[in-house]
Amino acid sequence: MWRDPPGDPADGSGHEPATPHPERTEPMRLPTALAAALLAAVPAGPAPPATAADPPAAVSLAAPVPTPAPGATAPAPDPGAVTWGVAPSGPDGPDGRPGFAYKLDPGAVLTDQVAVTNHTPRPLTLDVYASDAFTTAQGGFDLLAADRAPVDVGSWITLPARTVTVPATSRVDIPFELRVPADATPGDHAGGIVASLAAEGTGPDGNRVAVDHRVGTRVHLRVTGQLRPVLAVEDLRIGYDGPAHPFTGGDLTATFTVRNTGNVRLTGPASLTATGPLGLGTWTATTDPLPEILPGGELRTRVRLSGVPPLVRLTATARVAPAAVGDQVLDPPPAAEPARAAVWAWPWPHLLLLAGLGLLALAAVRLRRRRRAVLAEAVARARAQGRAEAAAADADQPADPDTDPDPGGDDRIPAAATGKDRP
């Protein structure tokens, strides 16, 4: 069973994803909502005991019969709360199915029952009808608004009356007929049966607005024929947030649309892979499985990959590995259509580090040259000073009388030295 999420528009634009609500037997307070959304997270159960009619003949639908609600000993609900439930039913009442699930041939007809239970101590008059389902932008399961006519499985379901009155704390089992057109397309068709109660509420501006409270159960029909399970990735946007320092990697973020271009409802994990220039390095991140995407539906998702070094130019590949919903068996296996994009990843911290190291090296070279110049200048001054001091010392020393003033004269030997008289 599902209830409308508060404030969730039924046109599929900009609202939060649906939240699962399993069928419960105790009273439930219905949240306020403006539009049609059915919530559930459990996959459709086994086929109901209903059988398809052999010829597509008209099926007589009996009027709903009120039945006292089970569990009469349960605590009575708040008299001010209006609560009711919707669930698949059988000959003995609700049979525990989480939803209606069928696999039929084109042209087949079957009958089944849906139970509407009133948990309040006063009668309720509700609108009961079927509609088509779609996937919201965030991956929720939603139904068309009440004022939009269904064109798919919702239009193939016939109920005996548009309204039903359920006595206080009672249940009404409503029969319905599902007639598959002879030209129905193969694959999955999703919808739901809802019981709604119109009321008045107060809008954000304080004005009175009409509020449609809806509770329902899903309908999943698979029409036999060729299946085409395909998930495609479209509108890929890539962004890179570089690291704060050069010793870590940056964050690569991919935002993209996952579109079910086949005819089977699918799920599956999304992944993002990044590679550097010429295949230098590979980094991958994988998410949990995406919500169920109906045929023709799409959702917007985001994947972040951390620790990717800035290699100037990165190539990103986003893909979704399609998988069957629940215990379905798909033949052929689901196909994936990835998308690729490139992004600049400038290594600014590394460039700044290199620039800083270059400046330090330049400063060290200049300092070394300056020290060499100062040392050379000091040595030159010392040498000049030494020469000057030596010259001054030579100038102040007296002449030696024994020293031949003419070192270039003859080499005559004195007579005293030879022992001969001078001539």
MIKEMAR-251675 format. One line per 5 residues: number of its first residue (from 1); for each residue z, y, x of C-alpha. Coordinates in Angstrom, 2 decimals. Layout:
! residues N
NUM) Z Y X | ... .
***
This chain:
! residues 423
1) 0.00 0.00 0.00 | -0.73 3.52 1.16 | 0.40 6.98 0.26 | -1.30 10.31 0.82 | -0.09 12.00 4.05 .
6) 1.31 15.47 3.38 | -1.22 18.24 3.79 | -4.05 15.87 4.71 | -7.37 17.14 3.33 | -9.71 14.50 2.05 .
11) -12.88 15.89 3.53 | -12.15 14.35 6.91 | -11.81 17.62 8.81 | -8.93 18.54 11.04 | -6.08 16.52 9.64 .
16) -3.64 14.17 11.29 | -4.30 10.44 11.50 | -3.02 8.20 8.78 | 0.28 6.40 9.18 | 0.73 2.77 8.19 .
21) 2.95 2.01 5.23 | 3.35 -1.72 4.46 | 3.98 -2.82 0.90 | 7.65 -2.64 -0.03 | 9.49 -3.81 -3.14 .
26) 12.20 -1.19 -3.06 | 11.58 2.22 -4.64 | 9.76 4.73 -2.47 | 9.71 8.51 -2.76 | 6.13 9.77 -2.80 .
31) 5.36 12.62 -0.39 | 3.48 15.67 -1.58 | -0.24 15.80 -0.76 | -3.26 17.84 -1.68 | -5.94 15.24 -1.30 .
36) -6.98 11.70 -1.09 | -5.80 9.68 1.82 | -4.80 6.07 1.83 | -2.61 4.86 4.62 | -2.33 1.40 6.14 .
41) -2.27 -0.21 9.52 | -2.29 -3.91 8.75 | -5.63 -5.73 8.74 | -6.97 -7.14 5.54 | -5.52 -10.54 4.68 .
46) -7.22 -13.71 3.58 | -9.57 -13.77 0.65 | -7.85 -13.58 -2.75 | -7.80 -16.43 -5.23 | -10.47 -14.69 -7.27 .
51) -13.89 -16.37 -7.29 | -17.37 -14.91 -7.39 | -19.31 -15.43 -10.58 | -22.44 -17.50 -10.17 | -24.74 -15.41 -12.34 .
56) -24.26 -11.65 -12.25 | -23.18 -11.60 -15.86 | -20.86 -9.00 -17.33 | -17.17 -9.81 -17.03 | -14.79 -8.97 -19.85 .
61) -11.81 -6.97 -18.59 | -8.63 -7.43 -20.57 | -6.33 -4.51 -21.20 | -3.40 -4.21 -18.77 | -0.17 -5.81 -19.94 .
66) 3.18 -4.25 -18.93 | 5.50 -6.61 -17.07 | 9.14 -5.89 -16.16 | 9.35 -5.06 -12.48 | 10.98 -7.76 -10.32 .
71) 14.27 -7.10 -8.58 | 15.97 -5.48 -11.55 | 19.29 -5.79 -9.75 | 18.16 -3.37 -7.05 | 19.80 0.07 -7.02 .
76) 18.21 2.45 -9.50 | 16.08 5.20 -7.94 | 17.01 8.84 -8.05 | 16.23 10.03 -11.61 | 14.62 13.14 -10.11 .
81) 12.21 11.09 -7.95 | 8.85 9.87 -9.26 | 7.97 6.70 -7.38 | 5.43 3.96 -7.93 | 3.55 1.34 -5.96 .
86) 0.09 -0.24 -5.88 | -0.63 -3.73 -4.49 | -3.00 -6.67 -4.93 | -1.88 -9.02 -7.68 | -2.65 -12.47 -9.03 .
91) -1.79 -14.64 -12.03 | 1.89 -14.61 -11.02 | 2.09 -10.97 -10.01 | 1.81 -9.37 -6.55 | 0.84 -12.11 -4.11 .
96) 1.70 -10.55 -0.75 | -1.82 -9.61 0.28 | -1.83 -6.40 2.35 | -5.12 -5.38 0.74 | -8.26 -6.71 -0.92 .
101) -10.60 -8.49 1.51 | -13.83 -10.18 0.43 | -16.92 -11.67 1.98 | -19.74 -11.81 -0.59 | -23.48 -12.16 -0.83 .
106) -25.64 -9.37 -2.25 | -25.65 -9.63 -6.04 | -22.29 -11.46 -6.24 | -19.67 -10.58 -8.87 | -15.93 -11.29 -8.86 .
111) -12.80 -10.30 -10.73 | -9.35 -9.60 -9.33 | -6.15 -7.77 -10.30 | -4.24 -4.81 -8.96 | -0.57 -4.24 -9.78 .
116) 0.82 -0.77 -10.49 | 4.63 -0.74 -10.46 | 6.77 2.07 -11.86 | 10.08 2.36 -9.98 | 11.41 5.23 -12.08 .
121) 13.57 5.05 -15.23 | 10.95 6.73 -17.39 | 7.32 5.91 -18.28 | 4.52 7.15 -16.05 | 0.93 7.91 -17.02 .
126) -1.31 7.58 -13.98 | -5.01 7.93 -13.19 | -6.31 4.68 -11.72 | -9.72 4.58 -10.02 | -11.63 3.26 -6.99 .
131) -13.25 5.33 -4.26 | -14.98 5.09 -0.88 | -13.15 5.25 2.44 | -14.02 7.05 5.67 | -12.56 7.52 9.14 .
136) -10.93 10.87 9.80 | -11.60 12.81 13.00 | -8.28 11.57 14.39 | -8.87 7.94 13.44 | -7.08 7.76 10.09 .
141) -8.14 5.75 7.04 | -8.84 8.12 4.16 | -10.49 8.18 0.73 | -12.77 10.71 -0.85 | -11.12 13.40 -2.92 .
146) -10.72 12.69 -6.61 | -13.50 15.13 -7.53 | -16.07 13.39 -5.31 | -18.00 10.47 -6.78 | -18.13 7.29 -4.67 .
151) -21.52 5.91 -3.67 | -20.52 2.71 -1.86 | -17.97 0.01 -2.61 | -15.89 2.42 -4.68 | -18.79 2.70 -7.13 .
156) -19.13 -1.10 -7.31 | -15.62 -1.54 -8.74 | -15.13 -1.25 -12.50 | -11.69 -0.74 -14.08 | -11.00 -1.08 -17.83 .
161) -9.68 2.48 -18.19 | -9.26 5.65 -16.15 | -5.59 6.08 -17.09 | -2.72 3.66 -17.57 | 0.83 4.17 -18.84 .
166) 3.44 2.10 -17.06 | 6.79 1.71 -18.85 | 10.01 2.53 -17.04 | 10.88 0.12 -14.22 | 7.93 -2.11 -15.13 .
171) 4.68 -3.34 -13.68 | 1.15 -3.35 -15.09 | -1.45 -5.82 -13.79 | -4.89 -4.27 -14.14 | -7.98 -6.51 -13.89 .
176) -11.12 -5.13 -12.25 | -14.64 -6.26 -11.52 | -16.46 -5.97 -8.20 | -20.23 -6.24 -8.53 | -22.22 -6.19 -5.26 .
181) -25.71 -4.71 -5.67 | -28.58 -7.03 -4.89 | -29.84 -4.50 -2.30 | -26.45 -3.87 -0.66 | -26.72 -3.41 3.10 .
186) -25.13 -6.12 5.25 | -21.88 -5.39 7.03 | -18.53 -3.87 6.17 | -17.88 -1.58 3.21 | -14.45 0.05 2.88 .
191) -12.75 1.70 -0.06 | -9.57 1.62 -2.06 | -7.98 1.57 -5.50 | -5.51 4.36 -6.15 | -3.04 5.41 -8.81 .
196) -2.55 9.18 -8.86 | -0.29 11.64 -10.63 | -1.31 15.27 -10.95 | 1.38 17.90 -10.71 | 1.91 21.53 -9.84 .
201) 3.33 22.76 -6.57 | 3.84 25.93 -4.59 | 1.39 26.85 -1.84 | 2.22 28.54 1.48 | 1.52 31.91 -0.14 .
206) 3.92 31.20 -2.99 | 1.21 30.68 -5.60 | 1.16 27.71 -7.93 | -1.33 25.02 -6.87 | -2.44 21.69 -8.26 .
211) -1.10 18.74 -6.27 | -2.51 15.21 -6.53 | 0.02 12.51 -5.54 | -1.81 9.27 -4.78 | -0.74 5.76 -3.84 .
216) -3.27 2.99 -3.26 | -4.37 -0.17 -1.55 | -7.39 -0.84 0.64 | -10.55 -2.72 -0.29 | -12.60 -4.30 2.52 .
221) -15.86 -5.98 1.60 | -18.22 -7.68 4.03 | -21.71 -8.23 2.68 | -23.42 -11.19 4.33 | -26.41 -10.57 6.56 .
226) -27.24 -9.41 10.08 | -24.29 -7.68 11.77 | -24.71 -4.85 14.31 | -21.36 -4.11 15.98 | -21.92 -1.02 18.17 .
231) -19.65 1.79 19.37 | -21.31 4.77 21.05 | -19.74 7.55 23.13 | -21.18 11.00 22.40 | -20.57 14.68 23.21 .
236) -18.77 13.97 26.49 | -16.92 16.97 27.96 | -15.44 16.70 31.46 | -12.86 18.91 33.14 | -11.20 18.71 36.54 .
241) -7.82 20.20 37.42 | -7.48 20.19 41.20 | -4.26 19.31 43.04 | -1.69 21.90 44.02 | -1.58 20.67 47.62 .
246) -4.00 18.65 49.74 | -1.94 15.45 49.87 | -2.42 14.40 46.22 | -5.35 14.00 43.83 | -6.24 16.04 40.76 .
251) -6.60 15.22 37.06 | -9.96 14.39 35.51 | -9.99 14.81 31.72 | -12.70 13.52 29.39 | -12.98 14.51 25.73 .
256) -15.60 12.68 23.69 | -16.58 11.38 20.26 | -16.60 7.66 19.53 | -19.12 6.86 16.79 | -19.56 3.56 15.00 .
261) -23.34 3.33 14.85 | -23.31 -0.27 13.64 | -22.35 -1.85 10.33 | -19.01 -3.48 11.26 | -15.59 -1.83 11.47 .
266) -14.44 -1.87 15.09 | -11.65 -0.91 17.44 | -11.24 -1.18 21.20 | -9.79 0.57 24.26 | -11.44 3.63 25.79 .
271) -11.85 3.98 29.55 | -12.81 6.70 32.01 | -14.25 5.94 35.46 | -14.85 8.51 38.21 | -16.90 8.09 41.40 .
276) -17.54 10.42 44.29 | -20.84 11.39 45.94 | -22.96 8.41 46.97 | -20.49 6.08 45.24 | -17.63 7.15 47.49 .
281) -14.48 5.81 45.82 | -13.87 4.62 42.25 | -10.97 5.51 39.95 | -10.45 4.16 36.40 | -8.05 4.77 33.50 .
286) -7.92 2.74 30.26 | -6.21 3.62 26.97 | -4.65 1.50 24.26 | -7.05 0.30 21.53 | -8.36 3.09 19.33 .
291) -7.70 3.14 15.59 | -10.09 1.24 13.38 | -13.43 3.02 13.01 | -15.45 2.29 9.88 | -19.26 1.98 9.97 .
296) -20.74 5.45 10.20 | -17.33 6.87 11.11 | -16.31 8.71 14.24 | -13.22 10.06 15.94 | -12.50 12.46 18.77 .
301) -10.40 11.19 21.65 | -9.28 12.22 25.13 | -8.69 10.23 28.31 | -6.96 11.59 31.42 | -7.43 10.09 34.87 .
306) -4.91 11.17 37.52 | -4.97 10.93 41.28 | -8.67 11.69 41.75 | -9.34 13.47 45.06 | -11.55 16.56 45.00 .
311) -14.79 15.27 46.48 | -16.86 18.35 45.58 | -18.99 16.50 42.97 | -17.62 13.75 40.72 | -19.49 11.56 38.25 .
316) -17.51 10.45 35.16 | -18.38 7.55 32.85 | -16.66 7.22 29.45 | -16.99 4.03 27.43 | -15.27 2.07 24.69 .
321) -15.09 -1.73 24.81 | -15.73 -2.64 21.15 | -13.50 -5.29 19.64 | -13.25 -6.88 16.20 | -10.52 -5.76 13.82 .
326) -7.88 -8.41 13.21 | -9.09 -11.99 13.38 | -12.76 -11.23 12.71 | -15.36 -13.14 14.69 | -18.44 -11.08 15.53 .
331) -21.79 -12.61 16.37 | -23.52 -11.06 18.26 | -20.71 -9.66 20.43 | -20.09 -5.93 20.08 | -22.19 -3.61 22.22 .
336) -21.03 -0.48 24.02 | -23.02 2.69 24.64 | -21.28 4.70 27.42 | -21.85 8.33 28.34 | -21.93 9.98 31.78 .
341) -21.40 13.50 33.05 | -20.79 15.25 36.38 | -18.26 17.91 37.28 | -17.56 20.07 40.32 | -14.32 19.23 42.12 .
346) -13.85 21.75 44.90 | -11.15 20.80 47.43 | -9.55 24.24 47.48 | -6.21 23.12 48.98 | -8.05 21.26 51.71 .
351) -10.27 24.26 52.40 | -7.23 26.51 52.52 | -5.53 24.08 54.88 | -8.59 23.99 57.12 | -8.81 27.77 57.01 .
356) -5.14 28.02 57.95 | -5.56 25.54 60.78 | -8.63 27.46 61.97 | -6.68 30.71 61.99 | -3.85 29.05 63.90 .
361) -6.30 27.64 66.44 | -7.97 31.03 66.81 | -4.60 32.69 67.27 | -3.59 30.08 69.85 | -6.82 30.61 71.82 .
366) -6.42 34.38 71.76 | -2.78 34.09 72.82 | -3.72 31.77 75.67 | -6.45 34.12 76.83 | -4.08 37.06 76.67 .
371) -1.48 35.20 78.70 | -4.11 34.27 81.27 | -5.24 37.89 81.46 | -1.67 39.13 81.91 | -1.03 36.51 84.60 .
376) -4.28 37.34 86.40 | -3.42 41.03 86.26 | 0.04 40.36 87.67 | -1.39 38.23 90.50 | -3.93 40.92 91.32 .
381) -1.23 43.57 91.44 | 0.91 41.38 93.65 | -1.97 40.78 96.06 | -2.83 44.47 96.21 | 0.77 45.34 96.80 .
386) 0.99 42.74 99.60 | -2.08 44.13 101.32 | -0.76 47.64 101.01 | 2.60 46.68 102.47 | 0.93 44.81 105.36 .
391) -1.27 47.80 106.17 | 1.72 50.13 106.15 | 3.65 47.82 108.46 | 0.77 47.74 110.97 | 0.51 51.52 110.98 .
396) 4.20 52.03 111.75 | 4.31 49.54 114.79 | 4.14 51.29 118.48 | 1.36 50.37 120.97 | 2.11 47.73 123.79 .
401) 1.49 49.15 127.41 | 0.61 45.75 128.79 | -2.09 45.44 126.37 | -5.56 46.14 127.64 | -6.89 48.95 125.66 .
406) -10.35 47.81 126.32 | -10.57 44.23 125.41 | -14.27 44.41 126.07 | -13.95 45.41 129.91 | -14.68 43.29 132.93 .
411) -12.69 40.26 133.85 | -11.67 41.31 137.35 | -8.51 39.61 138.60 | -5.92 41.89 140.16 | -5.47 41.61 143.95 .
416) -1.83 40.72 143.60 | -2.82 37.77 141.62 | -5.33 36.50 144.28 | -3.21 37.24 147.37 | -5.93 39.39 148.95 .
421) -5.88 43.05 149.86 | -7.77 45.44 147.79 | -10.83 46.84 149.59 .
***
